[in-house]
């Protein structure tokens, strides 16, 4: 992707919207929820790994050692903000698992029906 000023390529990409609430790939909604969660987790992990690699390269090129990064202690404000971001992450990655509760009326006991072959 070319940056806003058009001078160099970046490692960013446009957001791809999709309607996960209507996605259905398996016969049981609990399996769909698990697959959705795993796909979201894989996306989050890879995005974070790639971003970390870029940041580490930038820091070391600027003379900041990774040891110094490892020794960093966040402020109380940062801790509070990071907890809120963590909660958003959990909702984004695991939110699809909430749908299994709604499906219990249609599919009996949710995951219990899968264990019983149902």
C-alpha positions in Angstrom: 0.0 0.0 0.0 1.3 3.5 -0.8 1.3 6.0 2.1 -0.9 9.1 2.1 1.9 11.2 0.8 2.6 8.7 -2.0 6.3 8.6 -1.4 6.9 5.1 0.0 5.2 1.8 0.6 4.0 0.9 4.1 3.1 -2.3 5.9 -0.5 -1.3 6.5 -3.6 -2.5 4.8 -7.2 -1.3 4.5 -9.7 -2.8 6.9 -11.8 -5.5 5.3 -15.4 -5.5 6.7 -17.4 -8.7 6.8 -20.6 -9.8 8.5 -19.5 -12.4 10.9 -22.9 -12.6 12.6 -24.5 -14.2 9.5 -21.6 -16.6 8.7 -22.5 -20.3 8.9 -20.1 -23.0 7.7 -21.0 -26.0 9.9 -24.2 -27.7 11.0 -23.8 -26.7 14.6 -23.5 -23.0 15.7 -21.0 -23.9 18.4 -18.5 -25.1 15.8 -19.0 -22.0 13.8 -18.4 -19.9 16.9 -15.2 -21.8 17.6 -13.9 -21.5 14.0 -14.7 -17.8 14.0 -12.8 -17.4 17.3 -9.8 -19.3 15.9 -9.7 -17.2 12.7 -9.9 -14.0 14.8 -7.2 -15.2 17.1 -4.9 -16.1 14.2 -5.5 -12.7 12.6 -4.8 -10.9 15.9 -1.6 -12.8 16.6 -0.1 -12.4 13.1 -1.0 -8.7 13.1 0.7 -8.2 16.5 3.8 -10.3 15.5 4.3 -8.3 12.4 3.8 -5.0 14.2 6.3 -6.0 16.9 8.9 -7.0 14.2 8.5 -3.5 12.6 8.8 -1.7 15.9 11.9 -3.8 17.0 13.6 -2.9 13.7 12.8 0.8 14.0 14.0 0.9 17.6 17.2 -0.9 17.0 17.9 1.3 13.9 17.5 4.3 16.3 19.9 2.9 18.8 17.3 1.7 21.4 18.2 -1.8 22.6 15.5 -4.5 23.0 16.9 -5.0 26.6 15.7 -1.5 27.4 12.3 -2.3 25.9 12.1 -5.4 28.1 12.8 -3.3 31.2 10.1 -0.8 30.6 7.5 -0.2 33.4 4.2 1.2 32.3 2.5 4.1 34.2 -0.8 3.7 36.0 -2.5 5.5 33.1 -1.0 3.1 30.6 -2.0 0.1 32.7 -5.6 1.4 32.8 -5.7 2.0 29.0 -4.1 -1.4 28.3 -6.7 -3.2 30.4 -9.4 -1.5 28.4 -7.7 -2.5 25.2 -7.3 -6.0 26.5 -11.1 -6.2 27.2 -11.8 -5.0 23.6 -9.4 -7.7 22.3 -11.2 -10.4 24.3 -14.6 -9.3 23.0 -13.3 -9.2 19.4 -11.6 -12.6 19.5 -14.0 -14.5 21.8 -17.2 -12.6 21.2 -18.4 -15.2 18.7 -18.5 -17.8 21.5 -21.4 -15.9 23.1 -23.6 -17.0 20.2 -23.6 -20.6 21.4 -25.8 -19.7 24.3 -28.5 -18.3 22.0 -28.4 -21.4 19.9 -29.1 -23.8 22.9 -32.9 -23.4 22.5 -32.6 -24.6 18.9 -29.9 -27.2 19.4 -30.6 -28.5 22.9 -27.7 -28.2 25.3 -25.2 -26.5 23.0 -21.8 -28.2 23.3 -23.4 -31.0 25.3 -25.3 -32.1 22.3 -22.1 -32.3 20.3 -20.5 -34.6 22.9 -23.6 -36.9 22.6 -23.4 -36.9 18.9 -26.3 -34.6 18.4 
